[in-house]
Amino acid sequence: MNKEPMSIEGYDLLVQEFKFLLEVEKPKVAEEKLVAAALGDRSENADYHAAKEKLRFIDKRLFYLNSMIEKSQIIDPSSHSHVKIGFGSSVKLLNIDIDEEECYTICGVLESEPENGLISVHSPLAKSMMGKKVEDEFIIQLPKGKKEYEILEIRYENIFSLKKKIRTKVDFSFH
């Protein structure tokens, strides 16, 4: 089984969503289904079919979350030196081709927000940077062509302090 690296906060959020769906949302929707079923003919009962569909989505999400929890490899990036790029490293790069600086933080798949510079450890850019040090240069082949980078800085910043979209119980619910 392949391990999925994630931060402590990422793991906690995963478990929180799993517990919420299992202990709160699923029983609530199951009750909605029972109430709708008690109203009579199920074949044309929209509330019954909606609750049944919600339960199906909840079960699929629970299955996915459970598999991610089982595969998770919790990493505390604050305990690493970040002399070399690794999980949790925030990296300032120079895009040599256009002479512009870019900043990225390497995180887990479920924590990534590429539009905010949080890139998955599985992304081509992250894979190309892993193990590199300041002043190292590398070339990456992307679908739109090659890009050449130089590493300007490596530091640690908490992944969740950089996130713009942190899921809450409202996001866990099926409406």
N, C-alpha and C positions, 0 to 999 in steps of 0.2 A: 504494500500500500504506500503510495506517495504521500509524504508529509506536506502539510500546508502551513508555511510559516505565518505567524500573526503576532501582534502585540498583545500584551496582557489585557489592555482595554478592549481590543478587538474581540478577544476570546470571551471576555465578560459580557459584551454586548450580544454576542452569538448565543450564549447560554441564557441571557435574559430574554431574548426573543423566543427561544425554544420553550422556556418555562411559561412565558405568557401565553403562547399559542396552545400549549398542552393543558395548562391549568385554568386559564380564563376563557380564551377565545373559543376553543373547541367545545367545551361544555355549554357555553352560551349558545353557539350555533346548533348544537345537538338538541338543545331545548327548543329553539326556534323550529327546528324540523319536526319535533314531536307535536308541538302546538299546531303547526300547519297540517300535519298528518291527521290530527284529531278532527279537523274541519270537514273531513269527508273525502270525496273523490280526488285521488292523488293525480290522476292523469291530466287534469286541467287546473291543478292547484299551483299557481305561480310561486307562492311563498314556499311551498314544499320543495319545488324544484330549485329555487334559488338557494335555500338552506343546504340542500343536498350538494349543489355545486360548490358552495362555500366550504363545506366539509371536505370535499375532494381537493380543493386548493390548499386548505390547511394541512391535510395529510401529506400532500406533495411537498409543501414547504417544510414540514416537520422532518420528513425523510431526508431532504437536502441538508437541513441544519444539523441533523444527527450525524450525517456522513462527514460534514465539515468539522464537527466537534471531535469525532473519532480520529480524523486525519490531522487535526491541529498540532502544530509544534509551536508552543509558546516561546517567544524570544523577547527578552528584555534588552532592547537596544541601548538603554542608558548604561548598561554594565560593560559595553564594548568600547574600545579605545577610538575607533573610527579613524585610525591611521590609514587603513585600507577600506575601500567601499564594501559595505555589507548591508544586511537587513537593517533598516532603520536609519541608514546614513542619509543626511541631507547633503546634496552635492551641487556645487556651483560649477557649471561647465562653460567653456567658450566654444561656441559653434564657429569653427575656423572658417567654414565656407562663407558665412555672412557676417563674421566678426561681431557676433552678439552673444551676450551671456544668457544662460538658461539655468533654472534651478529646479531640481527634482528631489523627492524623498522616496526611498525604496520601502515599500510596505507590502502587506498581504493582499491577496486578491479581493477579499471582501472589504478591505480598508481603502482601496485605491479610488482616487478621484483624479484621473489624468488631466482634466481641465483645470485643476488646482495644483498641479505639480506632484501629486501623490501617485506614483506609478507602481504597478504590480511587480513583484520580484520575478514574475514569469515573462514580463515584457521584453522585447528584443533589446531595448536601450538598457534596462536594468541588468540583463544577462551580460551585455557587453562591458558594463562598468564594474561588475563584481570583482573584487580583489585588486583593483587598480588604486594607485596613490596619486597625490597631488603632483602635477606636472606631467603625468602620463598622458599620452595621446592615443586615440584609438579611432578606428573607422568602423562604421556600422552600415550594413546594407539594408535599406528600407525599401518598401514597395515603390516609392517615388525616387529612388536612387540612393547613392552613397552619401553619408554625412561624416564629417571629420570633427572630432572634439578634442579639447584639452581640458583636463581636470584642474580647476583653479582652487577649489576649497572643498574640504570634507568636514562636516560637523554633525553633531547630534541635535535634533529638535524633536520633541515629542510628536508622534504622528497625529494624535488626536487634537493637539493644539493647532494643527494645520488644516484639519478637516473643516469643510464648510457645511457638510450634510451628515449630521449624526442622527441616526434613526432613533425614534422614541416609541413608546407604547402605541401612540396614535398611528405610527407608520406600520406597526406590527399587525394591526387589526385588518380584517377583511370587511369592507363596507358593502 
